[in-house]
Amino acid sequence: MDNIPENLKNLSAQLPSEVTLVAVSKTKPNEAILAAYDTGHRIFGENKVQEMTRKWESLPRDIQWHMIGHLQSNKVKYIAPFVSLIHSLDSQKLAKEIDRQGGRYRRVIDCLLQIKIAKEEEKYGFSVEEASNFLEHLSTNPFPHMRICGVMGMATFTQDQQQITEEFLVLKHFFQTHKTRHNLEILSMGMSGDYPLAIKTGSNMIRVGSAIFGSRQTH
């Protein structure tokens, strides 16, 4: 716990001013989140709905909670009242449910389109073509309670820096192509292992856990 403020301070000092840091707090206890919170940090990322809801109920209300994990449509209702940003919008079915729940709680829920740039089969996300078509569909058939404010993608888990860079460039090209027409602001790519490369490629939002909180807890 003692290292968290120092870790966060050191990491934040390295980042360009335009890059938003999401502190990935999944599996971490409330005490660890509060240690980061006490430094002034307010943006935390969780990948499980139940865990995020539990933390939201017991931690300070000015925390901005980001859902960074795969999200099932039937779980949207639990986070719809409070979630600040959903990073993992990966299907039209999910978009429809986010919009429906946003209407139920009379709010607009911000989302990032998750685009599959990695070679790994198990990664979720729209293909580049599917994402383009979906944005076009939304421009004529908007969802009033859901806003696409950017894109997110995860590179292949590999040591091959060239491959990671090429995958990030696919996402960057998509972002730049659609940015103006669809009012996209966030290019979210880069995690603990590859965020320096992501920032170099143009990312303005990174998700970092272990560099702040230490190694992940295992259950």
Phi, psi and omega per residue, in radians:
M1 nan -0.662 -3.044
D2 -1.059 -0.513 -3.071
N3 -1.428 -0.289 -3.006
I4 -1.008 -0.881 3.136
P5 -1.017 -0.721 -3.132
E6 -1.175 -0.751 3.107
N7 -1.034 -0.794 -3.105
L8 -1.158 -0.735 3.118
K9 -1.095 -0.783 -3.132
N10 -1.136 -0.739 -3.141
L11 -1.161 -0.817 -3.133
S12 -1.041 -0.642 -3.128
A13 -1.147 -0.481 -3.134
Q14 -1.384 -0.351 -2.965
L15 -1.490 2.457 3.006
P16 -1.056 2.651 -3.048
S17 -1.074 -0.458 -3.096
E18 -1.454 -0.060 -3.092
V19 -1.665 2.167 3.088
T20 -1.551 2.300 3.141
L21 -1.760 2.096 2.997
V22 -1.714 2.013 3.121
A23 -1.417 1.976 -3.066
V24 -1.396 1.858 -3.000
S25 -1.819 0.190 -3.130
K26 -1.011 2.414 -3.097
T27 1.218 -0.070 -3.108
K28 -1.547 2.522 -3.128
P29 -1.280 2.835 3.140
N30 -0.965 -0.627 -3.110
E31 -1.064 -0.665 3.135
A32 -1.190 -0.701 3.121
I33 -1.146 -0.722 3.123
L34 -1.137 -0.590 3.087
A35 -1.097 -0.676 3.081
A36 -1.282 -0.697 3.128
Y37 -1.023 -0.689 -3.097
D38 -1.178 -0.232 3.045
T39 -1.479 -0.132 -3.106
G40 1.865 -0.058 -3.128
H41 -1.325 2.456 -3.055
R42 -2.234 -0.130 -3.035
I43 -1.897 2.054 -3.087
F44 -2.235 2.494 -3.095
G45 -1.981 2.337 3.112
E46 -2.229 2.671 -3.123
N47 -2.047 -0.004 3.096
K48 -2.164 2.246 -3.065
V49 -1.041 -0.818 -3.079
Q50 -1.099 -0.736 -3.134
E51 -1.173 -0.724 -3.132
M52 -1.139 -0.721 3.134
T53 -1.115 -0.729 3.125
R54 -1.080 -0.744 -3.139
K55 -1.207 -0.697 3.113
W56 -1.029 -0.680 -3.103
E57 -1.196 -0.473 -3.015
S58 -1.958 -0.146 -3.087
L59 -1.893 2.931 -3.069
P60 -0.938 2.467 -3.017
R61 -1.308 -0.193 3.109
D62 -1.552 0.089 3.030
I63 -1.231 2.395 3.050
Q64 -1.690 1.981 -3.089
W65 -1.640 2.201 3.098
H66 -1.902 2.239 3.045
M67 -1.534 1.924 -3.048
I68 -1.846 -0.137 -3.118
G69 -1.668 2.995 3.066
H70 -1.022 2.326 -3.051
L71 -2.054 2.160 3.077
Q72 -1.497 2.525 -3.088
S73 -0.977 -0.674 -3.080
N74 -1.288 -0.090 3.121
K75 -1.791 -0.133 -3.063
V76 -1.019 -0.671 -3.051
K77 -1.018 -0.488 -3.090
Y78 -1.307 -0.499 -3.101
I79 -1.864 -0.170 -3.080
A80 -0.984 -0.572 -3.118
P81 -1.201 -0.396 -2.953
F82 -2.358 -0.300 -3.016
V83 -1.032 2.399 -3.140
S84 -1.519 -0.668 -3.120
L85 -2.700 2.289 3.034
I86 -1.753 2.042 -3.089
H87 -1.450 -0.273 -2.849
S88 -2.063 0.758 3.052
L89 -1.305 1.901 -2.987
D90 -2.215 0.212 3.090
S91 -2.797 2.737 3.094
Q92 -1.170 -0.597 3.111
K93 -1.057 -0.765 3.127
L94 -1.145 -0.716 3.123
A95 -1.026 -0.743 -3.130
K96 -1.091 -0.707 -3.128
E97 -1.264 -0.656 3.077
I98 -1.066 -0.760 3.112
D99 -1.094 -0.741 -3.130
R100 -1.096 -0.792 3.139
Q101 -1.232 -0.583 3.044
G102 -1.054 -0.731 3.097
G103 -1.113 -0.691 3.139
R104 -1.062 -0.644 -3.119
Y105 -1.771 0.174 3.075
R106 0.945 0.830 3.091
R107 -2.513 2.804 3.050
V108 -1.743 2.160 -3.092
I109 -1.696 2.110 3.135
D110 -1.353 2.434 -3.093
C111 -2.446 2.716 2.950
L112 -1.947 2.384 3.027
L113 -1.275 2.158 3.070
Q114 -1.530 2.113 -3.120
I115 -1.958 2.308 -3.083
K116 -1.427 1.848 3.126
I117 -1.882 -0.263 -3.095
A118 -1.414 2.798 3.103
K119 -1.459 -0.303 -3.070
E120 -1.217 2.317 -3.093
E121 -1.108 -0.597 -3.003
E122 -1.328 -0.160 3.118
K123 -1.278 2.490 3.126
Y124 -1.582 2.986 2.996
G125 2.330 2.754 3.004
F126 -1.199 2.630 2.877
S127 -1.275 2.887 3.118
V128 -1.010 -0.750 -3.127
E129 -1.158 -0.763 3.121
E130 -1.080 -0.721 3.136
A131 -1.123 -0.740 3.099
S132 -1.056 -0.797 -3.128
N133 -1.129 -0.665 -3.131
F134 -1.163 -0.735 3.099
L135 -1.089 -0.702 3.099
E136 -1.118 -0.727 3.109
H137 -1.058 -0.751 -3.134
L138 -1.162 -0.486 -3.114
S139 -1.192 -0.414 3.098
T140 -1.897 -0.331 3.119
N141 -2.277 1.183 -3.021
P142 -1.191 2.635 2.974
F143 -1.671 2.028 -3.031
P144 -1.179 -0.367 -3.059
H145 -1.963 0.335 3.085
M146 -2.490 2.289 -3.116
R147 -2.145 2.217 3.021
I148 -1.494 1.994 -3.096
C149 -1.988 0.145 3.092
G150 2.960 -2.915 -3.120
V151 -2.298 2.714 3.117
M152 -2.388 2.526 3.050
G153 -2.691 2.640 3.110
M154 -2.051 2.257 3.134
A155 -1.313 2.842 3.061
T156 -1.020 2.494 3.100
F157 -1.403 1.669 -3.060
T158 -2.662 2.805 3.049
Q159 -1.520 -0.094 -3.087
D160 -1.329 1.702 -3.079
Q161 -1.076 -0.599 3.133
Q162 -1.127 -0.761 3.122
Q163 -1.113 -0.768 3.121
I164 -1.048 -0.805 3.137
T165 -1.040 -0.778 -3.132
E166 -1.086 -0.690 3.123
E167 -1.192 -0.736 3.075
F168 -1.064 -0.664 -3.132
L169 -1.140 -0.551 3.064
V170 -1.057 -0.801 -3.127
L171 -1.191 -0.714 3.122
K172 -1.072 -0.743 3.133
H173 -1.094 -0.740 3.106
F174 -1.055 -0.820 -3.131
F175 -1.026 -0.831 -3.115
Q176 -1.171 -0.605 3.132
T177 -1.139 -0.685 -3.014
H178 -1.832 -0.087 -3.014
K179 -0.948 -0.927 -3.036
T180 -1.241 -0.861 -3.079
R181 -1.089 -0.617 -3.038
H182 -1.979 0.261 3.068
N183 0.945 0.800 3.118
L184 -1.471 2.371 -3.093
E185 -2.057 -0.512 -2.982
I186 -1.915 2.222 2.980
L187 -1.996 1.709 -3.021
S188 -1.764 1.909 3.034
M189 -2.724 2.581 -3.120
G190 1.946 2.167 3.085
M191 -2.211 -2.941 -3.037
S192 -0.864 -0.745 -3.040
G193 -1.418 -0.352 -3.013
D194 -2.378 0.214 -3.066
Y195 -1.097 -0.577 3.109
P196 -1.087 -0.661 3.099
L197 -1.179 -0.705 3.133
A198 -1.092 -0.765 3.137
I199 -1.118 -0.721 3.111
K200 -1.063 -0.542 -3.124
T201 -1.502 -0.152 3.055
G202 2.135 0.031 -3.134
S203 -1.073 2.461 3.036
N204 -2.098 0.220 3.003
M205 -2.625 2.180 3.137
I206 -2.133 2.699 -3.126
R207 -2.071 1.954 -3.046
V208 -2.255 2.256 3.130
G209 -2.036 -1.094 -2.988
S210 -1.125 -0.555 3.133
A211 -1.194 -0.285 3.111
I212 -1.787 -0.918 -2.987
F213 -1.704 -0.103 -3.048
G214 1.550 -3.094 -3.077
S215 -1.014 2.585 -3.106
R216 -1.140 2.498 3.043
Q217 -1.298 2.515 3.033
T218 -1.928 2.478 -3.120
H219 -1.744 nan nan
